[in-house]
Amino acid sequence: MKTIVTTLAIFGLTMASQAQEKQIDSLEGKKIVLDEVFVSAIRANSESPVTFTNFTKEQIKPRNLGQDIPILLNFLPSVVTTSDAGAGVGYTGIRVRGSDATRVNVTINGIPYNDSESHGTFWVNMPDFASSTENLQLQRGVGTSTNGAGAFGASLNILTDGISQDAYGQISSSVGSFNTLRNSLKFSTGLLNESIEISGRLSRISSDGYIDRASSKLDSYFLQGTFKDDKNLFKALLFGGHEITYQAWNGIDDETLATNRTFNSAGIYTDENGVTQYHHNEVDDYKQNHAQLLYNRTFSDNWNGNISLHYTRGRGFFEQFKEDDDFDTYGIQPINVDGVAINTTDLIRRRWLNNHFYGTVFSTNYSNEKLDFVLGGGWNKYEGGHYGEIIWARFANNRDYLDRYYDDNSVKTDFNIYAKANYQIHDKWNVYGDLQYRTVGYTANGEDTGIVDDNFNFFNPKAGVTFDVNTNNNLYFSYAVANREPNRNDYESGSPKPEKLDDFEMGWRYVTSDIQLSTNVYFMKYVDQLVLTGELNDVGAPLRANVGDSYRLGLEIDANISLSEKFKWHPNIALSTNKNKDFYFQRDGVLQNLGNTNISFSPNFIAGNQISYLPTSQLQLSLLTKYVGKQYMGNIDAESSVLDAYTQTDINVTYEFELNKFVKNITISGLINNIFNAEFESNGYFFTYDDDFSVPDVITTIEGAGYYPQAGVNFLLGMTATF
């Protein structure tokens, strides 16, 4: 068993306890990955009966030219990504096994990142965060117990930069299509007196976007201080960002898709002369700042413990020009102008978020040759303010500048505690158990948040077994339960139920010096799953609804193959069937049982492929291809809701100059996206409504769809100099 664990560690499936002892050389000085202790409690390893993929800093680096983390993860198994602006900068999204971002549990150093109310992850608030990421792990399915909302599609836990033994400075710049520009400064003092390190990063990214006016102006920072001695490790982190992004969440219809793929209707209005105009400031403007204090204590060779404190401050607005809007929406009294009754007006409004998120996560770990035991948990609280302001109106009457036309508040508390153990009962057998109790309280008081006063108590057990066939093969099987509460939009849309998932995972891992293969079969059985309906609310957020019984059944294969010393091949495929059982829908005024229908945004076939050629140690050329099969954007299998299959192929080239002078090395990276200039849409929406006016006494169900086109061939070119 020790042989297979060692081999897995070499090829990126390393156990957290082993990673604490390893030292990895990088362009930024020697990294001491002692920091793994902060995520070891929630990460899987080669003896865990969990389906996962590790993604390291070295794997991120060649394509890290300013695009968001979801885009960098695009070629992982069962992953589908999208970009509102069409080129990977600005608002981006990720789906795993057909589950949208609200079901992907994200933690940073073990601390929850998903928004407490929407459950979403807004990577635009942390631009260039990949440049401060040491490694990450994507667990597909329920995975291990973690902090924050439970995982229904995947868990993504991120470890930020490790401690650098040596001092360095780094300047990175990249330019690309659509006037994309990224500049980044990074530094580390190195380990001073063998105990203290200070490091940081400043970044700025701007882009016009592929879609009209879908511009992004993104600033971010990252600062951390570290102290370590023989038994203690302290890390204090401050990081955050400020994004100003022109809205591009409206999408376009079929006709516009055929004639003007880059059209953006956001901000459109007609001036007094009948000329079409676009509001110059139809933007999302948001700041988010994070503070984390992490502490690890080693009590003995077998015991260590972690405790972390965190605080996140978010505030910002999105601005909209509203043409001929009703007075009633804003509490404006009707007026009479030149004898004409006026009850609508053009106006500019801002809808604000003003929130605080704080709490603690903790764990203690005991390990020996046979047992790895973790006891952990967390308590977190969210306080959110939601309000709307009118900053200009053609007819304001009783309203003043910055009057709030709604002012809502919400509070959410989340406590969880878990115990998990992996025990070697035989040289070849390991058993795994994981029990989590989670309690959630959520109150909200307004139209924008829903009227909510709800409490949930969830019990999430997990169990599994791993069998080491020999030094090259192991097999695993697991069963896990997850429960999740509805999000804010679910409450706003109606009276949602919490959802439950039973997840069965069975896998085989095969490892030799030339081949690393991971194959797994999963069956995810849902009760009251909150699936995407295909519709959007008035701010472009996807709407969901409970669908009763549903399931996802799939096969995933992921391989890393050394064809020779110079050629590497990394293919993966995901085959699945994703069904709502006995789905009911009211069509043409009649409630119909449509039988088993496809779950929205769940392609049955996803494939990724990367072939790399390394003619020298300095040069790497990679060809990357992603295929995403046909998807339905609704749950009624309507042909008008189909999102066509698509293929995207990229070329990535990196070359490193070793200088061994004041400038230690220079790395040139180039990325050509979508080299075959394919026209495709990676996301969209679908809606239905009943038309009972066209023909008297006849109800006809009308269907419609919208799409988010992605850019054709485009490029990014970057240079990084390390001092």
N, C-alpha and C positions, 0 to 999 in steps of 0.2 A: 504493500500500500504506500510506503514511503516513496517508492520509485515513481509511481503515478502522480503523487502530490508534487514531487519535485519537478517532474516534466511539465505538469500543468502550470506550475508557477513560472517556468521559463517562458511559456507561450502566452502569458497574459491572463491566466485563470488563477492567479496567485491568491493564497489565503491571506487574510488581513494580518494574522499573527506573523507570518513569514515576511510580509512586506515591510513590517516595522523594522526588520533587521537589515533589509537590503539597502544598498546605496546605488543610485543610478546616475550615470554620467549624462549630462545634457549640455547644450550650448550655454546655459545660464549658470554654470558651475555645478558642483556635485550636490545632488539633492539627497537629503536624508528623509526617507519616507516614514519617519517616526509618526508623522501626522495621521497615518492610517488609523491610529487608535480612536480618532474622533468619529470614524464611520464604521468601525469594525462591528459594532453592536447590531447594525441594520444591514450589513452586507452579506451576500452569499459567497461561499467558496467551493472548491472542487469536491468537498464532501457533503455539500448541501443538496437536498433534493429539490432544487429550484432552478428554473430556466433563466439564464442570465448571459449578458455579454459585457466584458470590460472594454473600456476605450481610454487609452492613455494619452498623455501630453504629446508623445512622439507621434502617435497616430493622428492627432488633431492638427499638429503643426503644419504639414504641407498645404492644407486647404484653409488655414486660418487667416483669411485676408479681409475680414470685416463682416462676413455673414453670420447670422445668429446660430446659436447652438442647435436648434432643431434642424437647420439646413446641413450642418456638419454631421448630424446623425442620420442623414437621409439614406445611407447605404447599409444600415444595420437591418437585421431580419425583422419582417412584419411592420416596418416603419413606413409611414407616408407623411410627407411634409408639404407645406404650402406657404405662400407669401402673398399678402394683400397687394403689395407694390409690384410683385412679379419677379423680383430678382434677389430675394433673400435678405434684404435690408429693410428694417422697419418692422411692421407687424408680421410675425410668422407663427405657424402652428404645426403641431405634430399629432399624429394618430398612431396608435400601436394596437395591432390585432383588431382594427376597426373601431377601437375606443378612442374618443376624442380627448383633448388635453385636460378636461375637467376630471378625467378618470386616471390620469397619469400623475401619481404622487411624486412630487419633487422636493428633495431636501438638499440643503447646502451645509456641509459639515454636520449633518444629522439634524439640522433645524428646518422646520417646514417652510416652503416657499410659496406653495399655492395660495392664491387669494382665498381668505376664509369664507367669504360670501359667495363668490362666483365659482370657486374651485379651480379657476383658470390659472395658467401661468403666462405672464406677459413678459417675454424675453426682451421686448423693446425697452423695458425699464432698466435692463442691465446690458447695454451694448458692449461688445468686445469682451464679455465675461469669459469666453473660451481662453483668452490670453492669461487669465489668472486661475485656470483650472489645471490641477495636477493630474487627476484622472476622474473618471465617472463610471458608474455601473448601471446598466439598464436591465432590470429584472422584469421579465414578461409574465403576465398573469398576476395572481395575488402576491407572490413573492413572500419575503419574510415580514414579520411585524415591523412597522416603521412608525415615525411620528407624523402627525397631521392626518388628513382625511385618508381613508383606506384606499388601496389601489384596486381599480376594477379593470384596468388594461395593462398597466405597468407601473413600476417604480423607477425613478431616475434619481440616484443620489450622487452628488457632486462633492468632490474634495478639492478645496482651493489649494493654492501653491504651497508646496512643501518647503521646509527649511533649506536654505542654500548654504553649503559649507563655505563657498568662495564668494567674494564680492564681484558684482558685475553691473554694467549698465547696458541698456538695449534701446535702440531706436528702430521702430518699424513703420514703414509707410507702404501704402498700396493705392493704386489708381485703377479705374475700370470703366466699363460702359455706364451710360446714364449719369455721367459726371460723378461717379462714386469715388470718394476719397477717404482714406483712413490714415490717421497718424497716431502713434502710440509711443509713449516713453515709459520705460520700466527700469527698476533698479533693485539692488539688494546690497546691504552692507556686508554680507557674509556673516559667518558666525563669529562674533566678537567675544573674546575670553572664553571660547568654547561654550557659551551659554546664551548670548543675546543676538538676535537678528532683527533688522527692520527692513521691510521691502515695500514696494508700491508700484502703482501704474496709473498713468493718465492717458485717456483715449478720446479721440474725436472722430466721428464718422458722419459723412454727409453723402446724400445721394438724391438724384431727381426721381429715381424709380422708373420702371418700365411703363407703368400706367400713368396717364396724364396727371400732372401736378402731385403725384404720390411721393412727395419729397420727404426726406428724413434729415433731421439735425439732431445728432445723438452725442452726448457727452457722458463720460463715466470716469470713475476713480476707484482705486483699490489701495488700501493701506493696511499693513499688518505688522504687529510687533510680537516677537516670540522670546520667551525665556525658558530654558531647560536646564535641568541638572540630572543627577542619577535617578531621581524618583519623581520629579515633577516636570510637567510641560504646560506652560501657559501660552495662549494665543489671544491677542486682542485684535479685532478686525473692524475696519470701517470701509464700507463700499457702497456704491450707489450710482445713480444716473439721472440724467434729465433728457427727456425726449420731446421733440416737437415734430409731429408727423402729420402731414396733410392727409385727411381722411380718404380712404380708398376701400371702404367696406360695403359699398352699394352693389358692386358687381354690375354685369350687363346682361341684357336678354339675348335670345337667339339671333334676332335680326341685327342687332348692333355687333354681336360677336362676328358675324359674317362680313360686316362692312367697316367696322372701326374698333379693332380689338383693344385699343388703349384708352377708349373713352371712359371718362370718370364723371359721373353726374353730381358728385358731392359739391355743394356750394353753388349750384346753378340757380339763377334767377333772371327775370326779365326787368330791365330798368324802365324808367318812365318814357323812354323813347322807343320801347319795344325791342331793344337790342339785348341779346343773350349775354349775360355776364356771369362771372364766377367770383364768389366771395374770397378775397385774398387770404383770409385767416380762418378758413374752415379746417381747423387743426385740432389734434389731440396734444395737450401740453401737460406733462406730468413729471413730477420729481419723486424719487423714492430713495431713501437712505437707510442703510442697515448697519447695526452695531452688534457684534458678537463677542462674547468673552467665553473662551473655552479653557477648561482645566482638566488635565489627566494626572492621576496619582497612581504610581506603582507601589503597592503595599508589600508584595513579595514576588517570588518567581511565578506564583500561580494567580495572584489577585491583582487587578487594577480597576480603577473607577474613573468615570467621566461625569462632569457636570458643566452645563453651558447655559448662559444667560443671553437673551437676545432682545432687540428692540428694532422695529421697523416703522419708519415714518413715511407716509405717502400723502401727497396732496397734488391736485391738479384738476384740469377741466378739459372738456372738449367744447369747441365753439361752433355754432351753426347759424347760418342765415335761413330764416323761415319766411317763406313768401305767402302772404295772404292767410295768415294763421288766425284761428278763432280766438276772440277775446276771452271766452270761457276758460280756455286752457290756463290762462295767466291771471285770472281774477280781475281783468280789466272791465270797467263798466262801459256799456255802449254809449256812443256819443252821436251828436248830430252836427254835420258839417255842411253848411250851405243848404240846409233843408234835407240833406240826405242822411239816413241812419247808417252809421258805421259800426260794424261788430267784428271786423277782421283787420289785420294790419301786417305789414312787413316788419320784421324785427330781427335782432341778433341776440341770441341767448348763449349762456354758458352753463353747463351742467357739471357740478363739482363733486369730487370725492376728497374727503379729508379724514384720513384714518390713522390709527395706531394699532400696532400688533406687537405683543410682548409676551415673554414667558420664559420657561426653562425646560430643558431636556436633560435626562440623566441616565446613566447605566453603570452597572458593575459587572465585571467579567471574571470568571474563574476558569482556568484551563490547566489540564495536565495531559499526559500522553493519550488518554482515552476519552476524556470529557471536556467539552467546551460549553460553559453555562453562562447565560446573560440574563440579568434582571434589569429592566429599564422602563422608561416611560417619559411622560412630559405633561406639562400644564401650560396652556396658551390662552390668551384673551385678545379678542379683536374688538375695537371700538370704531365704528364707521359713521361719518357724517355724509349725507347726500343732500345737496341743495342746488336749486337752479336760480340763476340771475338773468335779468334783462339788462343788457348794456346799451341797447339802442332800440327805439321803436318809432315807426312813422307816426302812429297815433298811440299815445301812452295813457292819456286821460288821468286816472287816479294812481298810476304807477310812477315811481321815481327811479332814478338811476340806481342800479344794483339791488333793487327790490328782489327779495326771494319769493318766487311763485310756488315753490315747495321747499320744505325743510324737514328732512327725515333723519332718523338716527337708528342705528342697530348695534347690538352687542352679541358677541358669540364667544362662548367658553368651550374649551376642548381639553379633556383630561384622558390620558391613557396610561395603562401599566401593562407590561408584558414580561413573560418569562419564557426563555427558549433554551433548549439544550440539544447538543449533538453528541451522541455517545457511541463509542466503538465497542460493540459487544463481541466482536470477533475480528481476526485479522482482515476479513473481507467484508464485514457487515457494520454499517453505521445506522443508528436510528435517530430520528429527529422529531422533536416535539416543540410546539410554540403556542402559547396561550396568551391572548390579549383581551383586556377589558377596556372599552372606550365609552365615555359618556360625553354628550354634547348638549349644550343649551344655546338656543338662538331666539332672540327677540328683535322685532323690527316694527316700525310704527307708521309706515306711509305708503303712498301709491307707488313710489319708485322702488321700494324694497319689499312690498307686500305687507300685509298685516299678520305678523307671526309671533307666536309665543309657544315654542315647541322644545321638547326635551327628548333625547334618545339615549338608550343604554344598549350597547352592542357587545356581544361576545364573539370573538373571532379565533377559533381554534385552527391549528395547522399540525399536520403530522406527515412523516415520510420516512423512507428507508433508502439507503445507498448501498450497492453491492459492487465491490471491486473484483471484477472477473479475473483480471491479471494485472500486470504492470502497465498495460496499454489501454485497458477497457474498464469503464464502470457504468453501471445502470442505476437509475433512480426512479422512484415513484413517490408522489405526494398528493395529499388532499388538503385543501385549505378553504376556509369560509371567510367571506368578507361582507360587511354591511356598510352602507353609506347613507348619509342624510341627503335630502334634496338641497339644491343651491338656491340663491336668491331669485334667479329668473324663474325657477320652477314654482316658487311660492307666488310670484307675481302673476304667473299664468293660470293658477288654479289651486287645487288642493292635492299636492303630490304626496306619494307614499315613499318611505325609505326603500331602498333596493337591496337585494341579497344575492350573493354569488357563491356557488359551490364550484371550486376549481380543481380539476384532476389533471395532473401533469405526469408524464412518463417519458424518460429520456435515456439516451445512450451517448456516452462520450468516449471517443477513441483518440489516442495521442501517441504519435511516434515523433522522431526527430524531423520528419518531413511532412507529416500530415496531422492536423488537429481538426477533428470532426465532432460536431455536436448535433444530434438529431433528437427531436422530441415530438410527442403527440399530446394534445391538450383537449379537454372537454370542459367548457365553461357554461354552467347551467344557472340561469338567472330567474329570479322571481321579482316582478315589478321593476324590471330594468328601465331606467330613464334613458330612452334612446332619443337621438336627434330626430326631430320631425321633418327637418329640412327647411323649416321656416326661420326667419330672423325677427328679432324685435326691432324697435325704432332706432336702436343704436348699433345695429349690425351684429348683435350677439345671438348665437344659435339657441333655438328653443328646444325643449325636451318634453317628453311625456312618458308616463308609465305604460308599459305594453303587456303586462301580465307575464306569461311564461315565454322564455326565449333561450337560445343557446348559441354557442360558438364552438365548432369542432375543427381542429386543424392539425397540420403537420408542418414543422419547421426544420430546415436543414441548413447548417452554417458550417463552412469549412475554411481552413487556411492551409494551403498546399504549396510546398516548395518544389516547383517543377525542376529547378536547378539552382545553382548558387546565384544566378542572376535573374531568374524569373520566379515571381510569386503570384499565386492565384487565390483569390478570396471570393468564392461564390456563396450565395444564400438564396433559398427559396422558401416561400410560405404558401401552402395550399389550405384553404379553409372553406367551410360552409357556415353561414351565419343567418339564423332564422328566427323570426317571430312566429310563435305557434298560435294557430287559430286567430289570426289578426282580423279585427272587425273595423269597418270603415263605412261611413255614411256617404254613399255616392248617389247623385241624382235624387236625393231625398229619401233613399232607402238604406237602412242599415244592413250591410252585407258581411258575411263571413268569407274573407278572401283566402282562408286556409293558411298554410305556412308561407310567409313572405320573407324576402330578403331584408335584413337589418340595414338601415341607411348607412352610407359611407363605409361599407365593409366589403372591399374587393375580395374575390375568391382566390386570386393569385397575385402574389407580389414577389418580385425577384430583384436581387442586387448582385452586381458582379464587379470585381476589381482585379485587373491584371497589371502587375508592376514589373518593370524592367530596371535593374540596377547594374548598369555596365561597369560603374566604379563605385567606390564608397561615398563619393561626393554627389553623384547624379542619380536621380530617381525619376522615372517616367511612368505614369499610371493612366490607364484607361478605365473609367468608371461608368457603369450602365445601370439604370434603374427602370424596371418595368412595373407598372401598376395596372391591374386589370380593371375591367368594367365595374362601375359602382352605380348603385341607385341612391339618389339624394333624398328620397322619401322611403316610406315603408309599405307602399301599396303596389310596387313593381310596375309603376306607370312608365311607358316608354319615354314620355316627356321628361321624366326625372333622371334619365341615364346620364352619367358622367363617363364619357368614353375612356377606354383604355389608352395609355400613353407610354412612351419610352423616352427617356432622357439619357444622353451620353455626354460625359465630360472628359476632358484631358487635363491632367495635373502634372506639372514638371517642377522639380526643385533641384537646385545646384548650390553646393556649399563650398565657399573658398576659405581654406584655412590659411591665416596670415601670420599668426604667432607674433604679432607686434602689439602696438597700442590697441588697434582693432584686431581682436582675436579671430573673428570670422565674419563673413558676410554670406547670407543665404538669399538667393533669388528664387522666388516662387511665382509660377504662372498657372492660372486656371482658366480654361475655356469651357464655359457651360453650354450645354445643348448644342454640340458641334454640328449636328445635322439640321439645326434650325427648325425643329419640330414645333408645330403649333398645338399646344395642349392646355387644358384647364385642370388644375389639381384640386379645385374646390368649387363649391357652388351652393345654391339653395333651391328649394322646391316648395311650392305653396298651392293650396286649393281653396276655392271659395264657392259658395252656392249663389248662382244667378237665378233669381225668381222674378225678374222683371221683363226679360226679353219676350217670353211667351207666357201669357196669363195662365195661372194655375199649374205651371210646369217648372220644376226645379231642375236646373242643370248644373252639374259640378264643373267648374272651370279650373284648369290646371295651368301653372306657369313655372318658369325656372329662370335662374340667373347663374352667371359663371364668373370665375376669377381667372383670367388668362395669365399665363406665365411667359416670361421673356423668351424670345428666340435666341439665337447664338449671341453670347455676350462674354466678356472677359474680365479678369482681375489680374493685375500684375503687382507683385510686392517685393520689397527688399528689407531685410533685417540685418542690422549691424550690431554685434556684441563686443563690448569693451571689457 
